[in-house]
Amino acid sequence: MQDKNNNETSTNQKKFWQSGVQVALSGLMAGLLVIGYLQLQTPGTPAVNPTGDQGQLPFASSAAQAAPTVPLGVAEKQVIDLYKNNSESVVNVTTRSVEYNYYQQPVPREGAGSGFVIDKEGHVVTNYHVVEGAQRFFVAFGNMEESYPAELVGFDKSNDIAVLKVKAPNEMLKPVQLGDSENLEVGQTAVAIGNPFGLGQTITTGVVSSIGRTIQAEKGRIISGLIQTDAAINQGNSGGPLFDANGRVIGVNTMIFSPSGGSVGIGFAIPISTVKRFVPDLIKHGRVQHPLLGVSILPLSPRLSQALKLNANEGLLVVKAWPNTPAGNAGIQGGNRRVYLGNYEVLLGGDILLAVDGKKLNSEAELTNYLQTSKNIGDTMEVSLLRNGSTEPQTVTVTLTASRNN
C-alpha cells in the first residue's frame, strides 16, 4: 500500500515537472518571438531577408525604401525643353498711369501682362489692351524681379497688338522663333507661357481647339481669325506667346471666354501671321494702315430679306457708300429709300455684295478679316454684287486705299 502511494507520488511529480518544462519552453518561445519582432521594428537593426542577405524586407515601409525613378516620357521632355529654351524670352510687362477720380484727384494705376522678345534690338510684342492708356512701361525677363524701362513703339487697336522697345543689356535679349499659323491643324499641341495673376512665369499645355474664330473684344472691337485653345490662359497671360510643340510661336494670347473670370478652357490667341504682317509697320511707322473699302453694310438673312422684299437671301446690303473711298470711286451704290424695321431705319436700294475675289460674304467680320489679312494698300479687289433688283451678279474692280481712322 505504501509502495503504491510512493509510485503515485512519483508519477505526479513527473507530470508536474513535465508541465513546468512545457510552460517554461512556451514562455521562452514567446519571448524569442517578441524579441524578433522588436528587432525588425528597430531602426538601424539589420534584418534577414528570405535569401539570407542583410537588407530591407520586401514588405518594408515605402519611407524606408525609395521608389525607383520613372524615366520621363518623350512628350514630357519636349515640354520641359520648350520651357527651358524659351522662358528667358518671355517677359512680364508692367505699366503705370495716372487717372483722375470723381473729385479730379490723380490716382496712380498699375497694370500687368506678358510679352515676348522678337529681335536683338529689344522689340517686345504684347497686346494693345495691356499698354492701353499707360504712360510708363517696364519689362522683366523670365522670373527675374528686376525690370527695365521700355518705350511704346506702336500699336494696332483693331488686331490688339503693340510693340515695346526695352532698354536692357544685349545678353538678355533672346528672341523667340516665330512659326507659321497659316497651316495650323485642330488638335495639334499648344503651349502657353506667361505671368497669370502676377504669380510669376507659368507654363500651361493644351491643344489648338479651333481656328478662324471671330470675337467681339472690349469696347466693341471685332477681332477675326483667332486661334482657340484649351491651354489655360488667365489674367496676366495677355500678350504672352502661344507655342507649337517645336517651340515656335504660333500666336499671341489675348483673351478668354469665361463667365467666372477664370480659365474654363476657352482661350484665344492672335495668329502669328497677323503679327508678322503688321509688326514691321509698327516698328517703322508706329501704326498700321489697313485697307479701306468705304461702305456701311447690313448682313442679310432669309428672314430679313423676306421682310425687306429683297431678291437675295444672303450677302451684305450696302446701306451707304462713302464718297472718295475705293467703293465710291468704283461706283458701288448705297441705299436711297428709307424704310423702318421696327424702330430701326434702313436705307434700301443699294447694291448687295456677294463675294470678294471669289470668297462669299455672309458677315461684316468676314469682309474686315479678308481686308486685314489678305490685302494691302494699293491692291485691287474683284467685288461680285447684285444691283437694281437683278438676279445676275456683276463684277466691279476696286483699288484699295488706306483707312482714315487708324
Summary of the structure (lengths in Angstrom):
residues: 406
radius of gyration: 38.1
end to end distance: 136.4
largest distance: 150.9
contacts: 1222
relative contact order: 0.09
helix: 26%
strand: 36%
